Structures are given as structure tokens and as C-alpha cells.
Amino acid sequence: MKLLLPVIAHLLLISCSQSLPPLQTVRDLDLNRYDGEWHEVARLRNLFEKDLIAAKATYGVGLEGPVRILSEGLKSTGETTRITGSAKLVGKGKLEVLFDPFPANLFTGNYWVLWINESYERAIVGTPDRKHLWLLSKDPKDMLRDFTEPLQMIQAQGFEIEKLFENPKRLAPNTRTRLFVVR
């Protein structure tokens, strides 16, 4: 009987746990319009952005090959971070990301565009395990409150939006707007 009780408790927990449907992603992501600089407005906290108070990523869509990425951050100490990588479209609104330096290049990451506004100025990106979420804007002045309506849809998909961390600062926009020079 003592062995049966933990098994029953485990089965009850499994049966009561909420099963979430697959994430809904942007169906027709236009990488050419996604191209450019995206400021991180808010995120679910994660280890690889620990201590960052500002972050942005610049996406460069080339004529051939993967999308190039330059990701920059600012720590609370004033130290800046920088990492480059690439991404490729692997499904509707689904990007697979690989960053360059070792050991980051040992693992690919899922970067799914869950929502983007019609003008391609604001986006919400997450991972299929719902552990990572980023609110991005091409306008460094945007705030968390500018995402109120789409966040309702994100919350319905199982993300813990009440745990979002809003970056207190924004990095200055780059004067160079593209990673690739078209000739």
C-alpha cells in the first residue's frame, strides 16, 4: 500500500495537469519586412540575458543564405555584450537560431514569431516550451503597455506574462541599419 500511494498521487497530478495546444505562430512571416533593428521591451527572465537592463537584436536578410543576427546588451554594471549568429526559417513563423562563439554554437534555439503587427514595428517572440518570451519593437520608445492587447493572446497560449521583466533602458539605435550591403 505504501508503494501504491505515490503512484496514485503521480497519476492524479498527470491527469490534472493542463495540456496546452501547440503554439500559434505568424503564418506568413515576411523576412524582408522583419529585417532591421528590434529593441527588447520586455522578456521572461532567462540565464543568457542575466543582468541585462537593455537589449536589441539586428536582423539582416541577405539575398542568399541565412538571416544574420547581431545581438547587443547592456548590463547594470555598464558593461556591454555582443554576440552574432544566424537564423533560418524552418516553418510558418518559426526560426531556428544558432549563435557563433563556442559553446553557444553547439545548440540551436527555437525562435517562434507568435505575433507581429501589420506594420512590422512590434513583435512577440517565444519558444515552444513557453519558457522564453520577448516583446520587441523597432521603436526604442515603446513600452510594455503598448503590447496589452496581443499579450492577452499570448497569455491564452500558456505564457506567464505576469512574470515579464520590462527593460528599464534602451540601447541607442544604430546608424547602420542593415547587416548586409545590397549591391
C-alpha positions as CSV (number, residue, x, y, z in Angstrom):
1,M,0.0,0.0,0.0
2,K,2.9,2.4,0.8
3,L,4.2,2.0,-2.7
4,L,0.8,2.4,-4.3
5,L,0.1,5.8,-2.7
6,P,2.9,7.7,-4.5
7,V,2.0,6.1,-7.8
8,I,-1.6,7.1,-7.5
9,A,-0.6,10.7,-6.5
10,H,1.7,10.9,-9.5
11,L,-1.1,9.7,-11.8
12,L,-3.5,12.2,-10.4
13,L,-1.0,15.0,-10.9
14,I,-0.5,14.0,-14.5
15,S,-4.3,13.7,-15.2
16,C,-4.9,17.1,-13.6
17,S,-2.1,19.0,-15.4
18,Q,-3.2,21.3,-18.1
19,S,-2.4,20.2,-21.6
20,L,-1.6,23.2,-23.8
21,P,-2.3,23.2,-27.5
22,P,0.6,23.8,-30.0
23,L,1.6,27.5,-30.2
24,Q,0.1,29.6,-32.9
25,T,2.8,31.4,-34.9
26,V,2.7,34.1,-37.6
27,R,1.6,32.3,-40.7
28,D,3.2,34.4,-43.4
29,L,6.3,35.9,-41.8
30,D,8.0,38.2,-44.4
31,L,11.7,38.1,-43.5
32,N,12.4,41.2,-45.7
33,R,10.0,43.2,-43.6
34,Y,11.3,41.7,-40.4
35,D,14.8,42.9,-41.3
36,G,16.2,45.6,-39.1
37,E,16.8,46.6,-35.5
38,W,14.5,45.3,-32.8
39,H,14.6,46.7,-29.3
40,E,13.7,44.4,-26.4
41,V,10.9,46.0,-24.5
42,A,10.3,43.1,-22.1
43,R,11.1,39.4,-21.6
44,L,10.7,36.4,-19.4
45,R,13.9,36.3,-17.4
46,N,16.5,33.8,-18.7
47,L,20.1,32.8,-17.9
48,F,21.7,34.1,-21.1
49,E,20.4,37.6,-20.6
50,K,21.2,37.7,-16.9
51,D,21.8,41.2,-15.5
52,L,20.8,42.8,-18.8
53,I,18.9,46.1,-18.5
54,A,18.7,46.8,-22.2
55,A,19.0,44.6,-25.3
56,K,18.4,44.7,-29.0
57,A,18.9,42.5,-32.0
58,T,19.6,43.5,-35.6
59,Y,18.4,41.1,-38.3
60,G,20.0,41.2,-41.7
61,V,18.2,39.4,-44.5
62,G,20.7,38.6,-47.3
63,L,19.9,37.7,-50.9
64,E,21.0,34.1,-50.3
65,G,21.6,32.1,-47.2
66,P,20.5,32.5,-43.6
67,V,19.4,35.6,-41.7
68,R,22.4,37.2,-39.9
69,I,21.8,38.4,-36.3
70,L,23.7,40.8,-34.1
71,S,22.5,40.8,-30.5
72,E,23.7,43.5,-28.2
73,G,23.0,44.1,-24.5
74,L,23.8,46.4,-21.6
75,K,24.4,45.1,-18.1
76,S,23.5,47.0,-14.9
77,T,27.3,47.5,-14.4
78,G,27.6,49.4,-17.7
79,E,29.3,46.5,-19.4
80,T,28.1,45.8,-23.0
81,T,27.6,42.4,-24.5
82,R,27.6,41.4,-28.2
83,I,27.0,38.1,-30.0
84,T,26.5,37.2,-33.6
85,G,24.6,34.4,-35.1
86,S,22.3,33.3,-37.9
87,A,18.7,32.1,-38.3
88,K,16.8,30.2,-40.9
89,L,13.1,29.8,-41.5
90,V,12.0,26.2,-40.6
91,G,8.2,26.6,-40.6
92,K,5.5,29.2,-40.6
93,G,6.8,31.9,-38.3
94,K,9.4,29.6,-36.9
95,L,13.1,30.4,-37.0
96,E,15.9,28.2,-35.9
97,V,18.8,30.3,-34.4
98,L,22.4,29.5,-34.0
99,F,24.9,31.8,-32.3
100,D,28.5,31.8,-33.3
101,P,31.0,31.5,-30.5
102,F,31.7,28.3,-28.7
103,P,29.9,26.9,-26.7
104,A,26.7,28.7,-28.0
105,N,27.3,27.2,-31.4
106,L,26.7,23.7,-30.1
107,F,22.9,24.3,-29.7
108,T,20.2,25.7,-31.9
109,G,17.3,27.6,-30.4
110,N,13.7,27.8,-31.4
111,Y,12.6,31.4,-32.0
112,W,9.0,31.5,-33.0
113,V,7.3,34.7,-34.0
114,L,3.9,34.5,-32.2
115,W,2.6,37.9,-33.1
116,I,3.6,40.8,-35.3
117,N,1.6,43.9,-36.1
118,E,0.7,44.8,-39.6
119,S,3.4,47.5,-40.0
120,Y,6.1,45.1,-38.7
121,E,7.1,47.5,-36.0
122,R,6.2,45.3,-32.9
123,A,6.5,41.6,-32.4
124,I,6.3,39.0,-29.7
125,V,8.6,36.0,-29.9
126,G,8.7,32.9,-27.8
127,T,9.9,29.3,-27.6
128,P,7.7,26.2,-27.9
129,D,8.3,25.2,-24.3
130,R,6.8,28.6,-23.2
131,K,9.9,29.3,-21.0
132,H,11.2,32.2,-23.1
133,L,9.3,35.3,-24.4
134,W,10.4,38.6,-25.8
135,L,8.4,41.7,-26.6
136,L,10.2,43.5,-29.4
137,S,9.8,46.9,-31.1
138,K,11.6,48.8,-33.8
139,D,10.8,52.0,-31.8
140,P,13.0,52.2,-28.7
141,K,10.4,54.4,-27.1
142,D,7.8,51.6,-26.9
143,M,6.8,50.3,-23.5
144,L,5.2,47.2,-22.1
145,R,1.8,48.8,-22.1
146,D,1.9,49.1,-25.9
147,F,1.5,45.3,-26.1
148,T,-1.6,45.0,-23.9
149,E,-3.9,43.5,-26.5
150,P,-1.6,40.9,-28.1
151,L,-0.4,39.9,-24.6
152,Q,-3.9,38.6,-23.9
153,M,-3.5,36.1,-26.8
154,I,0.0,35.2,-25.6
155,Q,-1.3,34.5,-22.1
156,A,-4.1,32.3,-23.5
157,Q,-1.3,30.3,-25.2
158,G,0.2,29.4,-21.8
159,F,2.9,32.1,-21.2
160,E,3.3,33.5,-17.7
161,I,3.1,37.2,-18.8
162,E,2.8,38.3,-15.1
163,K,6.5,37.4,-14.8
164,L,7.6,39.7,-17.7
165,F,10.6,41.9,-16.9
166,E,10.4,45.3,-18.6
167,N,13.9,46.6,-19.5
168,P,14.4,49.9,-17.8
169,K,16.7,51.2,-20.6
170,R,17.0,51.0,-24.3
171,L,20.2,50.9,-26.4
172,A,20.7,53.7,-28.9
173,P,19.7,52.9,-32.4
174,N,22.5,52.0,-34.8
175,T,23.3,54.4,-37.6
176,R,24.0,51.4,-39.8
177,T,20.5,49.9,-40.4
178,R,21.4,46.8,-42.3
179,L,23.8,43.9,-41.7
180,F,24.1,43.2,-45.4
181,V,25.0,45.6,-48.1
182,V,23.0,45.1,-51.2
183,R,25.0,45.8,-54.3
